[in-house]
Amino acid sequence: MNTEAHHLLGAYLLGGLDAGDLQAFEAHLQECGQCRRELSVLEKVPVVLDTLPVPDAVALTVAPGGPDRLPAADPAPLLRKLARRRRTLRRRWAALAGTAAAACLALGLAAGPLLARPPQPDATYSVQAANGLQFSIDLARKTWGTELAVNGSSLPQDGTLSLWVRDRAGGEDRACAWTATPSGRVRITGATPVQLGSISSVELRDGTQRAVAVVSVP
């Protein structure tokens, strides 16, 4: 294991690497199984840090001996810088998710087999309507937000269908969109920067933006 590259893992996890170090560390990840295992274990740490106010994060750096044992450098500016950089990275992930949604729109059901569902979702919900519509969704926590794996049958057979995520503050985000298929079936994966704990519901909408299925998230 390259110990010098291994020391970059924490900064990589928090989105604190510049472009050169980021490229070098991601190349290192391809060859270092230990770093990949540690990254998998620590993946949810940034989600916790996102909810922690900067003063509380600074307090974590105080040595057990008290304030006189504080590091010489003030960590607050660094924490704020990393927080800004993480927000920028999340916006980039959201843009990438939008690009993926555009590809889904063109490919429809044909794209389904190419999109892998998460092996162990953090939550699974399903609805079944009297008209035969069946709709299930797996939600998986990610450092950048939530991945949504959809499996549906007896869906509307024309127009455009889309998956919308509503957060607990009343905002909404389109996670995926696709062209309806003659079979009424779809298996597709979408993404949203909204964290799983902040999702209040997921809606399947038709081309007129009418909700044809709603999943409420407790």
SVG drawing of the C-alpha trace seen along z (x, -y; Angstrom):
<svg xmlns="http://www.w3.org/2000/svg" viewBox="-59 -31 63 38">
<polyline fill="none" stroke="black" stroke-width="0.4" points="0.0,0.0 1.2,-3.5 1.2,-5.1 1.6,-8.6 -1.5,-8.2 -3.4,-6.5 -3.0,-9.7 -5.2,-11.5 -8.2,-9.3 -9.8,-11.6 -9.5,-14.7 -10.9,-12.7 -13.9,-11.6 -14.6,-15.2 -14.1,-16.6 -11.0,-18.5 -8.5,-17.4 -7.5,-19.6 -7.8,-18.3 -4.3,-16.9 -4.5,-15.0 -8.0,-13.9 -6.9,-12.3 -3.9,-10.7 -5.9,-9.3 -8.6,-7.8 -5.9,-6.1 -4.5,-4.7 -8.0,-3.4 -8.0,-1.2 -5.0,0.6 -5.4,0.5 -8.0,2.8 -7.4,1.6 -8.2,-2.0 -11.4,-0.8 -12.4,1.1 -11.8,-1.8 -13.7,-4.2 -16.7,-1.8 -16.7,-1.8 -16.4,-5.6 -18.7,-6.5 -21.5,-7.7 -19.3,-10.0 -19.7,-13.1 -23.5,-12.7 -23.1,-13.1 -20.7,-16.0 -23.1,-17.8 -25.6,-18.0 -22.9,-19.2 -22.6,-23.0 -19.1,-24.3 -18.6,-25.4 -19.4,-21.9 -17.0,-20.5 -14.3,-22.9 -15.0,-21.7 -14.2,-18.1 -10.6,-19.3 -10.1,-20.4 -7.7,-18.1 -8.9,-16.4 -6.7,-18.8 -9.0,-21.8 -8.8,-25.0 -5.1,-25.5 -4.4,-22.3 -6.0,-23.6 -3.9,-23.2 -2.0,-26.3 -4.0,-26.7 -7.6,-27.6 -9.5,-24.7 -12.7,-26.7 -11.7,-28.3 -10.6,-24.8 -13.9,-23.3 -15.9,-26.1 -13.8,-25.7 -14.4,-21.9 -18.1,-22.5 -18.3,-24.8 -16.3,-22.4 -18.7,-19.5 -21.7,-21.6 -20.1,-22.3 -19.4,-18.5 -23.1,-17.7 -24.3,-20.2 -22.0,-18.5 -23.4,-15.1 -26.9,-16.6 -25.9,-17.8 -24.6,-14.3 -27.8,-12.8 -29.7,-15.2 -27.6,-14.0 -28.3,-10.4 -32.0,-11.2 -31.8,-12.7 -30.2,-9.5 -33.0,-7.5 -35.5,-9.6 -34.1,-8.6 -33.5,-4.9 -36.5,-4.0 -36.8,-0.3 -33.8,0.6 -31.5,-1.2 -32.9,0.8 -30.5,3.8 -27.5,1.4 -28.4,-0.2 -27.5,1.9 -29.8,1.8 -28.1,1.4 -27.5,4.8 -28.6,3.8 -31.0,0.9 -31.5,-1.1 -35.3,-1.2 -37.8,0.5 -41.4,-0.7 -44.1,0.5 -47.6,-0.4 -50.3,1.5 -53.3,-0.2 -56.7,1.3 -56.0,0.9 -53.0,3.3 -50.3,0.7 -47.4,2.0 -44.5,-0.2 -41.6,0.6 -38.6,-1.5 -35.3,-0.8 -33.6,-3.8 -29.9,-3.7 -28.0,-6.3 -25.0,-7.8 -22.5,-10.5 -23.9,-12.8 -27.6,-12.1 -29.9,-9.1 -30.0,-6.5 -33.4,-5.3 -33.9,-1.9 -37.4,-1.6 -39.2,1.5 -42.7,1.0 -45.4,2.7 -48.8,1.8 -47.6,-1.8 -49.0,-4.3 -48.0,-3.2 -47.5,-6.6 -45.9,-9.9 -43.1,-10.7 -42.9,-9.4 -40.8,-10.9 -39.8,-10.2 -39.9,-13.2 -38.6,-13.3 -40.2,-15.7 -38.2,-16.7 -39.6,-17.5 -39.2,-21.2 -41.6,-21.1 -39.0,-21.2 -38.9,-18.7 -36.3,-17.3 -36.6,-15.2 -34.6,-12.0 -35.2,-10.4 -37.4,-10.5 -38.0,-8.1 -40.3,-7.5 -43.2,-5.2 -43.0,-1.7 -45.7,0.3 -45.3,3.0 -46.0,0.7 -42.9,2.0 -39.7,0.3 -36.6,1.0 -34.4,-2.1 -32.2,-3.9 -32.3,-7.6 -30.5,-9.9 -31.2,-12.9 -29.0,-15.1 -31.7,-14.9 -30.5,-12.8 -32.7,-9.7 -33.6,-11.1 -35.0,-14.3 -37.2,-12.5 -41.0,-12.7 -42.4,-11.1 -41.6,-9.9 -44.0,-10.4 -44.4,-8.8 -45.8,-11.4 -47.1,-11.1 -46.5,-13.6 -49.1,-16.1 -47.3,-16.0 -50.2,-14.1 -49.1,-11.8 -50.0,-8.2 -48.3,-6.6 -47.1,-8.1 -44.8,-6.5 -44.8,-8.1 -41.5,-7.8 -42.0,-7.7"/>
</svg>
